[in-house]
Each structure stands twice: as structure tokens, then as C-alpha cells.
Amino acid sequence: MFRKILVANRGEIALRIIRACRELGVDSVSVYSQADADALHVRFADEAVCIGPPPAGESYLNIPRLIGAAEITDAEAIHPGYGFLAENAQFAEICIESGLSFIGPSPETISRMGDKALARKTMAEAGVPIMPGSEGVVADEKEALRQAERVGFPVILKAAAGGGGKGMRVVRSPEEIGHSFAMARVEAATAFGSGEIYLERFLESPRHVEVQIMGYQDGTVVTFGERDCSIQRRHQKLLEESPSPGLSEQMRRKLADAAVTGAKAVGYVGAGTVEFLVKGDGFHFMEMNTRIQVEHPVSEMVSRVDLVKEQILAAAGEQSHCNNHTLEGHAIEVRINAEDPDRGFTPSPGEITAFHVPGGMGIRVDTHAYAGYVISPYYDSLVAKLIAFGNDRDEALCRMARALDEFIIEGIATTIPLHRRLIASRQIATGDYHTAFLEGFISGELQD
């Protein structure tokens, strides 16, 4: 086991990793920008190093400063959390070249799965179902049109190097190809430094379901059930739950088997998710996230396994102790962001003047916020993750509704009012939702 781990992140995920280190008897090192000098991850780590001014490019994304912080504190490993450099193959490679263990998959695996077109090809060769589309990147508009006519409209253009909705365009007719292709390339190049685009058939209103996996150095891959992540706004998740309310047991097994097959095909080590689009009795591989996910707590609640601790153990060469785990109950997570849903989700940075978290049976809150804490405009707007667990889905929903009523955050606008409406809606109550649901709900096309 490692003696000391540097946490190359901030906010609630940094705290989450520090807690896992503490329980494993491992010392933790926090890094922080000048904007985060008063952050809780700085206070609770065993050591802390300031790595630069507020802009992420000069601090949390500055690889030489992160490596330097690890070297001066004698850390043996680096945990990247999620976001920032978590899926940066170059960062993982530099860590290894510097004599540090990278708590995640190999640079080769990150690179292969980070190239979405190559990831599709890899999964297809492994026998995992993929959506019909281009075999690789599309060279130009003419090639895009030819591929679209081959697979059939509507199609979706996607950035080969990215995700999160950037560099993505749905095309419903040949006339739209030219403009959409040009816009997708510009967005992709701006967001990811690469304008390469690939193409898939577009599936209308599917469910977005991801399988939580953990890979070990002996080749073992363990699954921890699936999460339904279909409640999204512009491809950004707002609510997740496990198990998915829309799957049969047969589909659950198929997804788990496909996820294990895909992970083994790339020699996966560490925590990750294999993501699928599901509709009716069919499913297709979408992408693989080579890191711990924001929504991992719902899988922890139903499996009763600390996935961050398990991730560290896997990186240290430990064998799996989770082969016989069973999944019980139901868990739901909502992301509480510093955004104003009534004003187009405008960011709402500023000082939190009052902060009271809910409690009681089955309630978990992962947060780095407190009264007096300032939500910075420099970073992600996530304030807290609220997780409700119940013996069944109805109990989890009931506890979530109660907890949202108890959650008090003043001084900034948050997404709590939207989540109250969502949890009270018929569609969430029945589990009858899909990836296009939230946009219609927000616009008023769907009634509460």
C-alpha cells in the first residue's frame, strides 16, 4: 500500500479521496490554488501545497507544478479525481516517468478510450454492440454525407477527442450536413484541441445507462451494477439512480457482461464506467469514462463498497475483495449546482451566507461547502451531491423529497428548486423518462 498520496484535484472529490486515504492509513497531500486557500480539502489533508493563482491552467491543470508538489512532499502516488487531468494520458505518463503511481488506468488505455472513434472500433472488435456509424473519423463534409446516407438519418456528429456535449450536432437531413459539420469541427477544436469528427446514427430518446466497473492488475473486472443517467441538460447529468428503473433483469445482465468484455479488451485497471444507450430490447456502446465518476456514491450505497478505497487498492496491486458483493436497495443522487434554473441556468458564484445540510436515515451529502464559503467563478459550479438511499425506489424518492426540503443554501442561487419539482413529477415517480425528458420538462412542454 502507498504511504502518501497527492490528490490532484479540489472540492468535494478531493475531500472524498482524503477520507478514503485516512481510512486506509495513508497520508494525503492536497494541492490548491490561491482561490482555494480556505477550502476544506486544504484543511483536512495531512499536508497542503499551493500550486498557483486561481485560473485552472496556472494551477490544477499545470502538470509541472503538480509533479513538483508530489516530489517535495515525497508522495508515492497521484489520484486525479474527476475532471481536470483525470483522463489526460500525457499526465498519467508523466506521473509514471517521474516515479509516481497514477491511480487510474494506463496511459495507453486512457488514450485509446479517449479517442471516441478508436474506442468504438475497439469495442466492436471485442464484440460489444455499437451504434452504426463511421469506422473512424470523417475527413470532410462529402465523407460525412456519404456516411450519413449509408447509416440513415438522423445522425449525430461527435468530437473524436471529447465529450460532454461539445462538438456534437444532430443532423436530420442532407441539407444540414455542411453547416453542422463545420460547427462541430470548430467546437471540437476549441474545446479539445482536435477538430476530428466521427458519425453515428442518432437514437431518439433513449436511456443513458452506465455500468460501474473496477479492474485489477490480475485481469479481474468486477461490476457494481448500473446507473441511469438519463436526466441531463445539454448532455450534463443532473440526477442519477441505481438500479435503473427502466431495465429488465435480462438487460441488466447483458449490460454487465458487455461492460466486463469491453474492460478486459483494453486491460482495464481501476475505477471506470462503460456507458450505453438503451432503447427497447437493444443497447449500444457509447463511451468509456476512465476515471471515478461524479455519481459514484449511488453505486456505493447499493453495493456497500467504498469505490475510492477500492480504486486505491487496485492501483497498489491488491486483488479484488468484492467478487461476492450483492446489490441491495435503491439510491438516487441529485447534483446541486450554483446555477439559477429560472434564468437559463446562469452561473451563480458568490458567498454562501447560510448552509444547512439534511440528515436522517438514508441521507448522504458529499460537499466541500459551508457557511461563509465563496463559490468561485473559476471552477465547476457543483456545490453538493445529495444522495438518498431506501430499501426500494419509493422509499428513496420519499427520502430525497424530504432531504431537498431540509437543504438550506442562501446567498447564491442553486438547482434545489428544480430538483424539488423533478422529484415531485409523475415521470420521475414512475421511472418513465429518457435523455430528452429534462429539456421538455424545463421548457414546460411536460407538466409537473
C-alpha positions as a Python dict, from the first residue, in 0.01 Angstrom:
ca = {
    (1, 'M'): (0, 0, 0),
    (2, 'F'): (111, 355, -69),
    (3, 'R'): (246, 560, 219),
    (4, 'K'): (142, 900, 83),
    (5, 'I'): (-92, 1010, -199),
    (6, 'L'): (-115, 1352, -360),
    (7, 'V'): (-471, 1450, -456),
    (8, 'A'): (-454, 1642, -785),
    (9, 'N'): (-798, 1797, -755),
    (10, 'R'): (-1019, 2022, -543),
    (11, 'G'): (-1370, 2045, -397),
    (12, 'E'): (-1583, 1756, -284),
    (13, 'I'): (-1392, 1490, -478),
    (14, 'A'): (-1066, 1596, -312),
    (15, 'L'): (-1234, 1558, 28),
    (16, 'R'): (-1374, 1221, -78),
    (17, 'I'): (-1027, 1094, -166),
    (18, 'I'): (-873, 1234, 154),
    (19, 'R'): (-1133, 1045, 360),
    (20, 'A'): (-1053, 721, 176),
    (21, 'C'): (-681, 774, 240),
    (22, 'R'): (-746, 835, 608),
    (23, 'E'): (-940, 508, 640),
    (24, 'L'): (-663, 319, 463),
    (25, 'G'): (-398, 467, 692),
    (26, 'V'): (-240, 660, 403),
    (27, 'D'): (-119, 1020, 435),
    (28, 'S'): (-274, 1270, 192),
    (29, 'V'): (-136, 1581, 25),
    (30, 'S'): (-372, 1848, -105),
    (31, 'V'): (-286, 2098, -375),
    (32, 'Y'): (-468, 2426, -400),
    (33, 'S'): (-484, 2748, -595),
    (34, 'Q'): (-478, 3087, -426),
    (35, 'A'): (-858, 3098, -466),
    (36, 'D'): (-890, 2779, -259),
    (37, 'A'): (-671, 2875, 35),
    (38, 'D'): (-971, 2845, 272),
    (39, 'A'): (-1111, 2526, 118),
    (40, 'L'): (-1186, 2221, 332),
    (41, 'H'): (-965, 1990, 126),
    (42, 'V'): (-673, 2209, 233),
    (43, 'R'): (-771, 2193, 598),
    (44, 'F'): (-832, 1817, 621),
    (45, 'A'): (-533, 1682, 428),
    (46, 'D'): (-217, 1588, 615),
    (47, 'E'): (-19, 1834, 401),
    (48, 'A'): (-110, 2106, 152),
    (49, 'V'): (84, 2282, -123),
    (50, 'C'): (-19, 2599, -307),
    (51, 'I'): (39, 2545, -680),
    (52, 'G'): (-53, 2879, -831),
    (53, 'P'): (-308, 3154, -900),
    (54, 'P'): (-683, 3092, -945),
    (55, 'P'): (-705, 3011, -1319),
    (56, 'A'): (-703, 2631, -1359),
    (57, 'G'): (-445, 2650, -1636),
    (58, 'E'): (-199, 2800, -1391),
    (59, 'S'): (-280, 2564, -1103),
    (60, 'Y'): (-490, 2246, -1124),
    (61, 'L'): (-402, 2190, -1491),
    (62, 'N'): (-35, 2279, -1452),
    (63, 'I'): (139, 1942, -1475),
    (64, 'P'): (492, 2056, -1375),
    (65, 'R'): (357, 2217, -1058),
    (66, 'L'): (159, 1906, -965),
    (67, 'I'): (462, 1682, -1016),
    (68, 'G'): (676, 1929, -821),
    (69, 'A'): (429, 1922, -531),
    (70, 'A'): (444, 1542, -526),
    (71, 'E'): (823, 1544, -529),
    (72, 'I'): (871, 1797, -248),
    (73, 'T'): (624, 1610, -23),
    (74, 'D'): (763, 1263, -107),
    (75, 'A'): (426, 1139, -231),
    (76, 'E'): (433, 798, -396),
    (77, 'A'): (112, 821, -598),
    (78, 'I'): (-124, 1075, -751),
    (79, 'H'): (-502, 1047, -750),
    (80, 'P'): (-656, 1270, -1019),
    (81, 'G'): (-1020, 1252, -906),
    (82, 'Y'): (-1255, 1351, -1189),
    (83, 'G'): (-1232, 1644, -1429),
    (84, 'F'): (-913, 1847, -1474),
    (85, 'L'): (-639, 1593, -1567),
    (86, 'A'): (-820, 1272, -1471),
    (87, 'E'): (-844, 1148, -1831),
    (88, 'N'): (-525, 1306, -1961),
    (89, 'A'): (-298, 1030, -2094),
    (90, 'Q'): (3, 1262, -2103),
    (91, 'F'): (-39, 1342, -1732),
    (92, 'A'): (-61, 972, -1645),
    (93, 'E'): (252, 903, -1849),
    (94, 'I'): (447, 1189, -1688),
    (95, 'C'): (348, 1062, -1341),
    (96, 'I'): (487, 719, -1424),
    (97, 'E'): (804, 863, -1580),
    (98, 'S'): (852, 1066, -1260),
    (99, 'G'): (841, 752, -1047),
    (100, 'L'): (484, 812, -925),
    (101, 'S'): (196, 568, -940),
    (102, 'F'): (-104, 705, -1127),
    (103, 'I'): (-428, 594, -959),
    (104, 'G'): (-616, 508, -1274),
    (105, 'P'): (-575, 303, -1590),
    (106, 'S'): (-262, 302, -1803),
    (107, 'P'): (-184, 597, -2034),
    (108, 'E'): (-242, 365, -2331),
    (109, 'T'): (-592, 276, -2209),
    (110, 'I'): (-680, 640, -2138),
    (111, 'S'): (-561, 737, -2484),
    (112, 'R'): (-747, 457, -2661),
    (113, 'M'): (-1074, 519, -2480),
    (114, 'G'): (-1034, 897, -2500),
    (115, 'D'): (-1034, 876, -2880),
    (116, 'K'): (-1407, 810, -2921),
    (117, 'A'): (-1374, 680, -3277),
    (118, 'L'): (-1097, 440, -3175),
    (119, 'A'): (-1297, 337, -2867),
    (120, 'R'): (-1590, 241, -3094),
    (121, 'K'): (-1360, 32, -3310),
    (122, 'T'): (-1206, -137, -3006),
    (123, 'M'): (-1544, -228, -2858),
    (124, 'A'): (-1675, -356, -3193),
    (125, 'E'): (-1371, -583, -3226),
    (126, 'A'): (-1439, -713, -2874),
    (127, 'G'): (-1798, -799, -2967),
    (128, 'V'): (-1967, -515, -2776),
    (129, 'P'): (-2265, -373, -2974),
    (130, 'I'): (-2201, -28, -3120),
    (131, 'M'): (-2429, 215, -3299),
    (132, 'P'): (-2399, 202, -3680),
    (133, 'G'): (-2168, 481, -3795),
    (134, 'S'): (-1834, 571, -3948),
    (135, 'E'): (-1547, 331, -3894),
    (136, 'G'): (-1323, 618, -3788),
    (137, 'V'): (-1301, 994, -3815),
    (138, 'V'): (-1478, 1162, -4106),
    (139, 'A'): (-1242, 1355, -4333),
    (140, 'D'): (-1475, 1620, -4475),
    (141, 'E'): (-1835, 1719, -4549),
    (142, 'K'): (-1860, 1492, -4853),
    (143, 'E'): (-1748, 1193, -4650),
    (144, 'A'): (-1990, 1290, -4372),
    (145, 'L'): (-2279, 1298, -4620),
    (146, 'R'): (-2181, 964, -4769),
    (147, 'Q'): (-2161, 801, -4426),
    (148, 'A'): (-2491, 958, -4315),
    (149, 'E'): (-2672, 827, -4622),
    (150, 'R'): (-2521, 483, -4560),
    (151, 'V'): (-2635, 455, -4194),
    (152, 'G'): (-2957, 656, -4239),
    (153, 'F'): (-3077, 988, -4098),
    (154, 'P'): (-3092, 1121, -3833),
    (155, 'V'): (-2724, 1103, -3744),
    (156, 'I'): (-2512, 1267, -3479),
    (157, 'L'): (-2169, 1420, -3534),
    (158, 'K'): (-1935, 1383, -3235),
    (159, 'A'): (-1591, 1509, -3139),
    (160, 'A'): (-1347, 1219, -3152),
    (161, 'A'): (-1136, 1369, -2873),
    (162, 'G'): (-1402, 1482, -2629),
    (163, 'G'): (-1741, 1454, -2468),
    (164, 'G'): (-1988, 1643, -2252),
    (165, 'G'): (-2190, 1764, -2549),
    (166, 'K'): (-1914, 1979, -2702),
    (167, 'G'): (-1851, 1929, -3072),
    (168, 'M'): (-2181, 1744, -3105),
    (169, 'R'): (-2452, 1808, -3365),
    (170, 'V'): (-2768, 1616, -3458),
    (171, 'V'): (-2830, 1615, -3834),
    (172, 'R'): (-3173, 1520, -3966),
    (173, 'S'): (-3137, 1584, -4339),
    (174, 'P'): (-2867, 1603, -4609),
    (175, 'E'): (-2913, 1980, -4630),
    (176, 'E'): (-2793, 2022, -4270),
    (177, 'I'): (-2466, 1830, -4308),
    (178, 'G'): (-2244, 2113, -4433),
    (179, 'H'): (-2321, 2370, -4164),
    (180, 'S'): (-2341, 2114, -3882),
    (181, 'F'): (-2011, 1951, -3977),
    (182, 'A'): (-1832, 2288, -3986),
    (183, 'M'): (-1977, 2394, -3649),
    (184, 'A'): (-1895, 2060, -3485),
    (185, 'R'): (-1534, 2082, -3604),
    (186, 'V'): (-1491, 2437, -3471),
    (187, 'E'): (-1642, 2345, -3132),
    (188, 'A'): (-1430, 2029, -3106),
    (189, 'A'): (-1109, 2211, -3194),
    (190, 'T'): (-1184, 2488, -2944),
    (191, 'A'): (-1276, 2252, -2659),
    (192, 'F'): (-1031, 1966, -2713),
    (193, 'G'): (-756, 2092, -2943),
    (194, 'S'): (-866, 1850, -3214),
    (195, 'G'): (-1130, 1907, -3479),
    (196, 'E'): (-1166, 1539, -3570),
    (197, 'I'): (-1527, 1426, -3600),
    (198, 'Y'): (-1693, 1085, -3630),
    (199, 'L'): (-2054, 998, -3706),
    (200, 'E'): (-2319, 768, -3561),
    (201, 'R'): (-2684, 703, -3624),
    (202, 'F'): (-2884, 917, -3379),
    (203, 'L'): (-3112, 729, -3142),
    (204, 'E'): (-3420, 928, -3043),
    (205, 'S'): (-3498, 949, -2669),
    (206, 'P'): (-3301, 650, -2535),
    (207, 'R'): (-3195, 585, -2179),
    (208, 'H'): (-2836, 663, -2088),
    (209, 'V'): (-2717, 377, -1867),
    (210, 'E'): (-2364, 324, -1740),
    (211, 'V'): (-2209, 22, -1569),
    (212, 'Q'): (-1965, 81, -1283),
    (213, 'I'): (-1658, -138, -1314),
    (214, 'M'): (-1335, -193, -1123),
    (215, 'G'): (-1038, -358, -1290),
    (216, 'Y'): (-745, -519, -1111),
    (217, 'Q'): (-388, -590, -1212),
    (218, 'D'): (-452, -965, -1224),
    (219, 'G'): (-706, -914, -1505),
    (220, 'T'): (-1016, -941, -1286),
    (221, 'V'): (-1300, -699, -1365),
    (222, 'V'): (-1586, -656, -1117),
    (223, 'T'): (-1913, -471, -1179),
    (224, 'F'): (-2115, -278, -921),
    (225, 'G'): (-2446, -255, -1102),
    (226, 'E'): (-2565, 12, -1339),
    (227, 'R'): (-2670, 374, -1303),
    (228, 'D'): (-2938, 552, -1501),
    (229, 'C'): (-2804, 895, -1603),
    (230, 'S'): (-3080, 994, -1847),
    (231, 'I'): (-3179, 1315, -1665),
    (232, 'Q'): (-2948, 1554, -1846),
    (233, 'R'): (-2940, 1911, -1965),
    (234, 'R'): (-2722, 1966, -2271),
    (235, 'H'): (-2552, 1633, -2200),
    (236, 'Q'): (-2470, 1736, -1842),
    (237, 'K'): (-2613, 1498, -1582),
    (238, 'L'): (-2831, 1633, -1302),
    (239, 'L'): (-2986, 1321, -1147),
    (240, 'E'): (-2862, 962, -1134),
    (241, 'E'): (-3001, 648, -978),
    (242, 'S'): (-2914, 283, -925),
    (243, 'P'): (-3054, 46, -1028),
    (244, 'S'): (-3209, 186, -1346),
    (245, 'P'): (-3590, 181, -1320),
    (246, 'G'): (-3629, 103, -1690),
    (247, 'L'): (-3434, -222, -1726),
    (248, 'S'): (-3531, -587, -1713),
    (249, 'E'): (-3305, -826, -1525),
    (250, 'Q'): (-3206, -979, -1858),
    (251, 'M'): (-3096, -638, -1993),
    (252, 'R'): (-2907, -572, -1669),
    (253, 'R'): (-2706, -890, -1715),
    (254, 'K'): (-2636, -812, -2081),
    (255, 'L'): (-2504, -466, -1998),
    (256, 'A'): (-2283, -600, -1718),
    (257, 'D'): (-2141, -872, -1941),
    (258, 'A'): (-2072, -622, -2221),
    (259, 'A'): (-1901, -385, -1978),
    (260, 'V'): (-1671, -660, -1848),
    (261, 'T'): (-1592, -773, -2202),
    (262, 'G'): (-1505, -419, -2306),
    (263, 'A'): (-1292, -352, -1998),
    (264, 'K'): (-1095, -675, -2038),
    (265, 'A'): (-1035, -595, -2406),
    (266, 'V'): (-827, -293, -2303),
    (267, 'G'): (-667, -445, -1991),
    (268, 'Y'): (-851, -201, -1770),
    (269, 'V'): (-719, -131, -1417),
    (270, 'G'): (-900, 97, -1174),
    (271, 'A'): (-1244, 255, -1148),
    (272, 'G'): (-1433, 334, -1466),
    (273, 'T'): (-1769, 324, -1635),
    (274, 'V'): (-1883, 175, -1962),
    (275, 'E'): (-2171, 382, -2095),
    (276, 'F'): (-2456, 262, -2315),
    (277, 'L'): (-2763, 394, -2492),
    (278, 'V'): (-3059, 166, -2425),
    (279, 'K'): (-3391, 157, -2604),
    (280, 'G'): (-3642, -126, -2601),
    (281, 'D'): (-3458, -457, -2606),
    (282, 'G'): (-3145, -314, -2769),
    (283, 'F'): (-2834, -138, -2643),
    (284, 'H'): (-2522, 17, -2792),
    (285, 'F'): (-2185, 121, -2653),
    (286, 'M'): (-2148, 498, -2626),
    (287, 'E'): (-1817, 565, -2449),
    (288, 'M'): (-1595, 466, -2160),
    (289, 'N'): (-1501, 705, -1880),
    (290, 'T'): (-1156, 614, -1750),
    (291, 'R'): (-1194, 763, -1401),
    (292, 'I'): (-1414, 770, -1094),
    (293, 'Q'): (-1744, 938, -1181),
    (294, 'V'): (-1922, 1225, -1005),
    (295, 'E'): (-2217, 992, -944),
    (296, 'H'): (-2022, 702, -791),
    (297, 'P'): (-2197, 738, -449),
    (298, 'V'): (-2519, 579, -575),
    (299, 'S'): (-2325, 264, -664),
    (300, 'E'): (-2152, 273, -327),
    (301, 'M'): (-2487, 288, -149),
    (302, 'V'): (-2638, -15, -324),
    (303, 'S'): (-2317, -221, -316),
    (304, 'R'): (-2190, -106, 26),
    (305, 'V'): (-1839, -86, -122),
    (306, 'D'): (-1615, 220, -92),
    (307, 'L'): (-1519, 259, -458),
    (308, 'V'): (-1248, 519, -396),
    (309, 'K'): (-1074, 295, -144),
    (310, 'E'): (-1109, 4, -385),
    (311, 'Q'): (-964, 221, -661),
    (312, 'I'): (-657, 292, -447),
    (313, 'L'): (-621, -75, -354),
    (314, 'A'): (-637, -175, -722),
    (315, 'A'): (-365, 77, -810),
    (316, 'A'): (-148, -64, -529),
    (317, 'G'): (-174, -414, -679),
    (318, 'E'): (-425, -558, -434),
    (319, 'Q'): (-660, -829, -558),
    (320, 'S'): (-1036, -783, -555),
    (321, 'H'): (-1223, -845, -231),
    (322, 'C'): (-1559, -762, -393),
    (323, 'N'): (-1638, -1068, -603),
    (324, 'N'): (-1918, -1179, -372),
    (325, 'H'): (-2084, -844, -312),
    (326, 'T'): (-2460, -816, -362),
    (327, 'L'): (-2664, -513, -463),
    (328, 'E'): (-2949, -413, -233),
    (329, 'G'): (-3195, -127, -215),
    (330, 'H'): (-3213, 183, -431),
    (331, 'A'): (-3010, 505, -438),
    (332, 'I'): (-3072, 841, -607),
    (333, 'E'): (-2830, 1133, -640),
    (334, 'V'): (-2901, 1491, -741),
    (335, 'R'): (-2629, 1743, -824),
    (336, 'I'): (-2679, 2076, -653),
    (337, 'N'): (-2506, 2338, -863),
    (338, 'A'): (-2459, 2712, -814),
    (339, 'E'): (-2685, 2793, -1109),
    (340, 'D'): (-3021, 2965, -1149),
    (341, 'P'): (-3263, 2735, -1338),
    (342, 'D'): (-3516, 3019, -1373),
    (343, 'R'): (-3262, 3229, -1565),
    (344, 'G'): (-3132, 2975, -1812),
    (345, 'F'): (-2900, 2810, -1559),
    (346, 'T'): (-2686, 3122, -1529),
    (347, 'P'): (-2387, 3060, -1301),
    (348, 'S'): (-2431, 3199, -950),
    (349, 'P'): (-2091, 3242, -787),
    (350, 'G'): (-2063, 3424, -455),
    (351, 'E'): (-2057, 3378, -79),
    (352, 'I'): (-2280, 3120, 86),
    (353, 'T'): (-2439, 3305, 377),
    (354, 'A'): (-2631, 3010, 525),
    (355, 'F'): (-2570, 2639, 478),
    (356, 'H'): (-2765, 2356, 645),
    (357, 'V'): (-2740, 2000, 515),
    (358, 'P'): (-3021, 1748, 564),
    (359, 'G'): (-2978, 1431, 767),
    (360, 'G'): (-3171, 1132, 889),
    (361, 'M'): (-3193, 770, 780),
    (362, 'G'): (-3065, 700, 431),
    (363, 'I'): (-2931, 1050, 355),
    (364, 'R'): (-2573, 1126, 247),
    (365, 'V'): (-2430, 1465, 147),
    (366, 'D'): (-2092, 1496, -28),
    (367, 'T'): (-1988, 1860, -25),
    (368, 'H'): (-1697, 2096, 27),
    (369, 'A'): (-1920, 2396, 102),
    (370, 'Y'): (-2001, 2569, 431),
    (371, 'A'): (-2147, 2899, 552),
    (372, 'G'): (-1903, 3170, 456),
    (373, 'Y'): (-1751, 2967, 171),
    (374, 'V'): (-1722, 3150, -161),
    (375, 'I'): (-1824, 2970, -480),
    (376, 'S'): (-1554, 3078, -722),
    (377, 'P'): (-1624, 3171, -1084),
    (378, 'Y'): (-1305, 2991, -1186),
    (379, 'Y'): (-1422, 2632, -1140),
    (380, 'D'): (-1712, 2391, -1173),
    (381, 'S'): (-2038, 2510, -1016),
    (382, 'L'): (-2101, 2190, -814),
    (383, 'V'): (-2191, 2278, -453),
    (384, 'A'): (-2302, 1941, -321),
    (385, 'K'): (-2422, 1595, -411),
    (386, 'L'): (-2731, 1481, -223),
    (387, 'I'): (-2782, 1105, -212),
    (388, 'A'): (-3090, 926, -79),
    (389, 'F'): (-3097, 552, -14),
    (390, 'G'): (-3400, 335, 54),
    (391, 'N'): (-3499, -29, 71),
    (392, 'D'): (-3683, 32, -256),
    (393, 'R'): (-3721, 314, -508),
    (394, 'D'): (-4034, 462, -348),
    (395, 'E'): (-3857, 496, -14),
    (396, 'A'): (-3552, 653, -179),
    (397, 'L'): (-3772, 907, -361),
    (398, 'C'): (-3959, 990, -40),
    (399, 'R'): (-3634, 1046, 147),
    (400, 'M'): (-3497, 1257, -137),
    (401, 'A'): (-3805, 1482, -131),
    (402, 'R'): (-3771, 1525, 245),
    (403, 'A'): (-3398, 1598, 222),
    (404, 'L'): (-3445, 1859, -51),
    (405, 'D'): (-3695, 2039, 171),
    (406, 'E'): (-3440, 2038, 456),
    (407, 'F'): (-3146, 2158, 247),
    (408, 'I'): (-3085, 2530, 309),
    (409, 'I'): (-2838, 2726, 95),
    (410, 'E'): (-2858, 3105, 99),
    (411, 'G'): (-2655, 3376, -67),
    (412, 'I'): (-2642, 3206, -408),
    (413, 'A'): (-2897, 3053, -644),
    (414, 'T'): (-2894, 2674, -673),
    (415, 'T'): (-3070, 2393, -857),
    (416, 'I'): (-3254, 2277, -543),
    (417, 'P'): (-3593, 2421, -657),
    (418, 'L'): (-3565, 2235, -989),
    (419, 'H'): (-3485, 1909, -812),
    (420, 'R'): (-3790, 1952, -587),
    (421, 'R'): (-4007, 1984, -900),
    (422, 'L'): (-3839, 1687, -1065),
    (423, 'I'): (-3880, 1454, -769),
    (424, 'A'): (-4249, 1553, -745),
    (425, 'S'): (-4312, 1488, -1116),
    (426, 'R'): (-4510, 1193, -1246),
    (427, 'Q'): (-4232, 1090, -1486),
    (428, 'I'): (-3970, 1057, -1213),
    (429, 'A'): (-4215, 886, -980),
    (430, 'T'): (-4290, 620, -1241),
    (431, 'G'): (-3938, 599, -1381),
    (432, 'D'): (-4077, 680, -1726),
    (433, 'Y'): (-3807, 912, -1858),
    (434, 'H'): (-3527, 930, -2117),
    (435, 'T'): (-3244, 1157, -2229),
    (436, 'A'): (-3477, 1412, -2391),
    (437, 'F'): (-3705, 1438, -2087),
    (438, 'L'): (-3540, 1720, -1892),
    (439, 'E'): (-3531, 1973, -2173),
    (440, 'G'): (-3906, 1932, -2224),
    (441, 'F'): (-3969, 1945, -1851),
    (442, 'I'): (-3777, 2271, -1812),
    (443, 'S'): (-3945, 2433, -2113),
    (444, 'G'): (-4290, 2346, -1977),
    (445, 'E'): (-4380, 2102, -2254),
    (446, 'L'): (-4410, 1835, -1985),
    (447, 'Q'): (-4617, 1911, -1678),
    (448, 'D'): (-4501, 1853, -1321),
}
